[in-house]
Amino acid sequence: MKEKLIEELVSLISSLEQDRKPYESVWDEVTDNFYSKRNFYLPTNKNASRKPDHKYSSRAKRASHIASKGFQGYTADRRADWLQLVFEDQSLMGMYGVQDWLETSQRTLLAHFSRSGFYESLAEAIPDGMNLGTASIYSEENVAQARIVFKARHPRATWYAENAFQEVDIAMDEEYMSFRSMAERFGVENLHQSWQQMAERQPFDNQTIRHIVMPMDERYLQFSSGPKSKKMPFVSIWFDHHNRHIIDVGGYWEFPYFVWRYDKSDAEVYGSSCPGFEVIDDSYVANQMTRTRIALGNLIADPTMIVPEELEGSDFILPGYHIYTTRRDQKIEPVPLGANYPITVDNEDRIEQAIDAHFNVPIYQMLQQLEAKNKTATEVIEIAGERVALLGPTVGRYELDVLQPAVRRSFNLLRRAGLLPPPPRAVMDAIEQGEVLKIEFVGRLSQIQKRYYKTDGIGQVFGYIGAIREVNPDALDNIDFDALTRESLENAGAPASVIREKEDVAKIRENRIQQQQEILQKQEQMATAERLATNADKLGKRPENGSPLEAMGRQA
């Protein structure tokens, strides 16, 4: 039985490696050309030089750098609240204390991300997605320190497979560890016999092992060093593929790998349509153009000369140097080249603009320029919203593949560890009933898109309200101004802590009405007292004949 399971693992590893091979040649071309950061992979290039190959143009490398930093800064920045937790059931969101609890949990999550290496992992993974089409981050719970550790994985160290819904649910990761580290992590007794000897004799030597995560297969739990729940959706297998030996088996409640495919087709597992793939040809052209321009500039600055034979040995072209001759028609002149230096510069500028366009660099620079020009918020929203729409599909897949699963897994880990604030009763009941917690992303790019569409609609509503009020004020009864106000504040990015609960608003209005009634009552009492004081001198006199008071007395 055990040998059969090992054979299945070996077959799975072979299939994963074969599926990735068609992409590796393109990765090599990208990393050799302008993405030298991932050209070095420790297990296979341990003794290789890390010095990148000499290139004449660094435009693609700079464009990739600007796009990667801009993309992270405008989606999930350490210094900004880029996520918002909400429930899909809007009636639940209106219950007392729910929004405040969600906002407190959200702040706990963001604080945890700041100290767990999450943003550093994003900074390492985003360039992989833009240049190689595929990037991944691995998340591991550190029980001793009660936190989650995030690690960006080298593209050459990871392999993936999808389920029927095109979701990555199988991941294989290659870990490069010393025998000493293996013995500390898994226990020396769980290693293969040959590696037990290596851990004793050469503990600092390194070797690769495979970490495979896939949907739960209870058969592998027999290799676990401790009890593991069969209810876990995913099984974790540490496999020594050199000796065909299973080291340890564990499990995960959530899939621990966040795999971003920049763009992909229906039949592909790895990303294929990304700026790095599309810019290869233009990068080659830019490199050759820059090389030609440098050579042409050198030739213009130091041209080949036509020199009379009689001046051989005296033809020194130096500043302030003189060559004397008795012949009036004798001269030294450069060879006519027929080359135009400005034309080559213009062509190079055009190809560099094309490289920037592949990486959407003008969009990120546009956002900075709008802020620098002190544009109003409305102007920024209108101008930026139209251009940022081009990044909609890219941002959407990035949020779906990376940010959303990272937030969900972290939220669940913190909740299971008791590190989130205690939820109100309404939230507890909703979770027991299977209510879905939704994540809304409010990074800069998401905000620009959201405000461009929603704020524009609300602005039009206010314009209609002004026109309707002039014609028929009673028609305003159709508008729920409380709902309109709350929607406007939320679209403007106001935190939940500054928006009062509906129950609190009702109490404030009730108190205000009561205070107004008390004021009116006091005013009436004061007016009555004033009238009594004014007529006090007349209370002891008899009514005059023919007066209304005298008539009332007679009737009485």
ChimeraX attribute file (.defattr): number of C-alpha atoms within 10 A of each C-alpha:
attribute: neighborCount
match mode: 1-to-1
recipient: residues
	/A:1	7
	/A:2	13
	/A:3	10
	/A:4	9
	/A:5	13
	/A:6	17
	/A:7	13
	/A:8	12
	/A:9	18
	/A:10	14
	/A:11	11
	/A:12	16
	/A:13	16
	/A:14	11
	/A:15	14
	/A:16	17
	/A:17	14
	/A:18	11
	/A:19	15
	/A:20	18
	/A:21	10
	/A:22	11
	/A:23	14
	/A:24	13
	/A:25	10
	/A:26	16
	/A:27	21
	/A:28	15
	/A:29	16
	/A:30	21
	/A:31	18
	/A:32	17
	/A:33	22
	/A:34	26
	/A:35	24
	/A:36	16
	/A:37	15
	/A:38	19
	/A:39	20
	/A:40	18
	/A:41	15
	/A:42	12
	/A:43	16
	/A:44	9
	/A:45	11
	/A:46	10
	/A:47	8
	/A:48	10
	/A:49	8
	/A:50	13
	/A:51	9
	/A:52	15
	/A:53	9
	/A:54	9
	/A:55	14
	/A:56	15
	/A:57	21
	/A:58	17
	/A:59	18
	/A:60	28
	/A:61	18
	/A:62	16
	/A:63	21
	/A:64	26
	/A:65	18
	/A:66	19
	/A:67	24
	/A:68	24
	/A:69	16
	/A:70	19
	/A:71	23
	/A:72	19
	/A:73	18
	/A:74	20
	/A:75	23
	/A:76	21
	/A:77	18
	/A:78	16
	/A:79	9
	/A:80	14
	/A:81	18
	/A:82	20
	/A:83	22
	/A:84	18
	/A:85	18
	/A:86	19
	/A:87	19
	/A:88	13
	/A:89	13
	/A:90	9
	/A:91	8
	/A:92	16
	/A:93	18
	/A:94	13
	/A:95	15
	/A:96	17
	/A:97	16
	/A:98	20
	/A:99	22
	/A:100	20
	/A:101	20
	/A:102	22
	/A:103	18
	/A:104	15
	/A:105	22
	/A:106	22
	/A:107	16
	/A:108	16
	/A:109	18
	/A:110	18
	/A:111	12
	/A:112	17
	/A:113	21
	/A:114	14
	/A:115	13
	/A:116	17
	/A:117	15
	/A:118	22
	/A:119	17
	/A:120	16
	/A:121	18
	/A:122	24
	/A:123	16
	/A:124	19
	/A:125	23
	/A:126	26
	/A:127	25
	/A:128	27
	/A:129	25
	/A:130	26
	/A:131	30
	/A:132	30
	/A:133	25
	/A:134	25
	/A:135	28
	/A:136	27
	/A:137	21
	/A:138	18
	/A:139	20
	/A:140	14
	/A:141	16
	/A:142	11
	/A:143	9
	/A:144	6
	/A:145	8
	/A:146	13
	/A:147	19
	/A:148	21
	/A:149	17
	/A:150	22
	/A:151	20
	/A:152	22
	/A:153	21
	/A:154	19
	/A:155	20
	/A:156	17
	/A:157	15
	/A:158	22
	/A:159	22
	/A:160	23
	/A:161	20
	/A:162	14
	/A:163	10
	/A:164	7
	/A:165	7
	/A:166	12
	/A:167	13
	/A:168	20
	/A:169	19
	/A:170	20
	/A:171	22
	/A:172	23
	/A:173	22
	/A:174	20
	/A:175	17
	/A:176	16
	/A:177	15
	/A:178	18
	/A:179	25
	/A:180	20
	/A:181	17
	/A:182	22
	/A:183	18
	/A:184	11
	/A:185	10
	/A:186	14
	/A:187	15
	/A:188	20
	/A:189	11
	/A:190	19
	/A:191	22
	/A:192	17
	/A:193	13
	/A:194	9
	/A:195	22
	/A:196	20
	/A:197	14
	/A:198	17
	/A:199	22
	/A:200	13
	/A:201	11
	/A:202	14
	/A:203	17
	/A:204	14
	/A:205	13
	/A:206	18
	/A:207	16
	/A:208	17
	/A:209	19
	/A:210	21
	/A:211	19
	/A:212	22
	/A:213	24
	/A:214	20
	/A:215	16
	/A:216	18
	/A:217	13
	/A:218	14
	/A:219	11
	/A:220	18
	/A:221	21
	/A:222	13
	/A:223	16
	/A:224	18
	/A:225	14
	/A:226	10
	/A:227	10
	/A:228	16
	/A:229	13
	/A:230	14
	/A:231	11
	/A:232	16
	/A:233	15
	/A:234	22
	/A:235	24
	/A:236	24
	/A:237	23
	/A:238	23
	/A:239	23
	/A:240	19
	/A:241	16
	/A:242	11
	/A:243	12
	/A:244	14
	/A:245	17
	/A:246	23
	/A:247	24
	/A:248	22
	/A:249	22
	/A:250	21
	/A:251	22
	/A:252	20
	/A:253	14
	/A:254	16
	/A:255	23
	/A:256	21
	/A:257	27
	/A:258	22
	/A:259	26
	/A:260	26
	/A:261	26
	/A:262	26
	/A:263	20
	/A:264	15
	/A:265	10
	/A:266	6
	/A:267	7
	/A:268	15
	/A:269	19
	/A:270	26
	/A:271	20
	/A:272	22
	/A:273	18
	/A:274	21
	/A:275	25
	/A:276	29
	/A:277	19
	/A:278	15
	/A:279	21
	/A:280	19
	/A:281	11
	/A:282	16
	/A:283	24
	/A:284	16
	/A:285	16
	/A:286	25
	/A:287	20
	/A:288	16
	/A:289	20
	/A:290	19
	/A:291	15
	/A:292	14
	/A:293	19
	/A:294	14
	/A:295	12
	/A:296	18
	/A:297	14
	/A:298	11
	/A:299	13
	/A:300	15
	/A:301	9
	/A:302	11
	/A:303	15
	/A:304	13
	/A:305	13
	/A:306	12
	/A:307	16
	/A:308	12
	/A:309	8
	/A:310	10
	/A:311	15
	/A:312	9
	/A:313	7
	/A:314	11
	/A:315	16
	/A:316	11
	/A:317	12
	/A:318	7
	/A:319	6
	/A:320	5
	/A:321	8
	/A:322	11
	/A:323	11
	/A:324	7
	/A:325	11
	/A:326	6
	/A:327	7
	/A:328	6
	/A:329	6
	/A:330	12
	/A:331	12
	/A:332	13
	/A:333	12
	/A:334	12
	/A:335	11
	/A:336	10
	/A:337	11
	/A:338	6
	/A:339	11
	/A:340	11
	/A:341	13
	/A:342	10
	/A:343	11
	/A:344	15
	/A:345	13
	/A:346	11
	/A:347	14
	/A:348	20
	/A:349	14
	/A:350	12
	/A:351	17
	/A:352	21
	/A:353	15
	/A:354	17
	/A:355	27
	/A:356	22
	/A:357	15
	/A:358	21
	/A:359	24
	/A:360	21
	/A:361	21
	/A:362	17
	/A:363	19
	/A:364	22
	/A:365	13
	/A:366	15
	/A:367	19
	/A:368	12
	/A:369	12
	/A:370	17
	/A:371	12
	/A:372	9
	/A:373	9
	/A:374	10
	/A:375	12
	/A:376	10
	/A:377	10
	/A:378	13
	/A:379	12
	/A:380	17
	/A:381	22
	/A:382	16
	/A:383	15
	/A:384	20
	/A:385	20
	/A:386	13
	/A:387	17
	/A:388	21
	/A:389	16
	/A:390	12
	/A:391	15
	/A:392	14
	/A:393	12
	/A:394	15
	/A:395	19
	/A:396	13
	/A:397	15
	/A:398	21
	/A:399	19
	/A:400	15
	/A:401	21
	/A:402	19
	/A:403	20
	/A:404	18
	/A:405	19
	/A:406	23
	/A:407	18
	/A:408	15
	/A:409	17
	/A:410	21
	/A:411	19
	/A:412	14
	/A:413	19
	/A:414	21
	/A:415	14
	/A:416	10
	/A:417	12
	/A:418	11
	/A:419	15
	/A:420	20
	/A:421	13
	/A:422	12
	/A:423	15
	/A:424	14
	/A:425	12
	/A:426	14
	/A:427	20
	/A:428	12
	/A:429	12
	/A:430	15
	/A:431	12
	/A:432	8
	/A:433	9
	/A:434	8
	/A:435	15
	/A:436	12
	/A:437	15
	/A:438	14
	/A:439	19
	/A:440	15
	/A:441	21
	/A:442	21
	/A:443	20
	/A:444	20
	/A:445	26
	/A:446	23
	/A:447	20
	/A:448	23
	/A:449	23
	/A:450	19
	/A:451	21
	/A:452	22
	/A:453	16
	/A:454	15
	/A:455	20
	/A:456	14
	/A:457	12
	/A:458	17
	/A:459	12
	/A:460	11
	/A:461	12
	/A:462	12
	/A:463	11
	/A:464	11
	/A:465	15
	/A:466	12
	/A:467	11
	/A:468	14
	/A:469	12
	/A:470	8
	/A:471	9
	/A:472	9
	/A:473	12
	/A:474	9
	/A:475	11
	/A:476	13
	/A:477	8
	/A:478	7
	/A:479	10
	/A:480	9
	/A:481	11
	/A:482	11
	/A:483	10
	/A:484	13
	/A:485	13
	/A:486	14
	/A:487	14
	/A:488	17
	/A:489	16
	/A:490	12
	/A:491	18
	/A:492	14
	/A:493	13
	/A:494	12
	/A:495	14
	/A:496	18
	/A:497	12
	/A:498	9
	/A:499	15
	/A:500	14
	/A:501	18
	/A:502	13
	/A:503	13
	/A:504	11
	/A:505	13
	/A:506	12
	/A:507	11
	/A:508	12
	/A:509	12
	/A:510	12
	/A:511	12
	/A:512	12
	/A:513	12
	/A:514	12
	/A:515	12
	/A:516	12
	/A:517	12
	/A:518	12
	/A:519	12
	/A:520	12
	/A:521	12
	/A:522	12
	/A:523	12
	/A:524	12
	/A:525	12
	/A:526	12
	/A:527	12
	/A:528	12
	/A:529	11
	/A:530	12
	/A:531	11
	/A:532	13
	/A:533	10
	/A:534	10
	/A:535	9
	/A:536	10
	/A:537	9
	/A:538	10
	/A:539	9
	/A:540	7
	/A:541	7
	/A:542	9
	/A:543	15
	/A:544	10
	/A:545	9
	/A:546	8
	/A:547	9
	/A:548	11
	/A:549	12
	/A:550	14
	/A:551	13
	/A:552	10
	/A:553	9
	/A:554	8
	/A:555	6
	/A:556	6
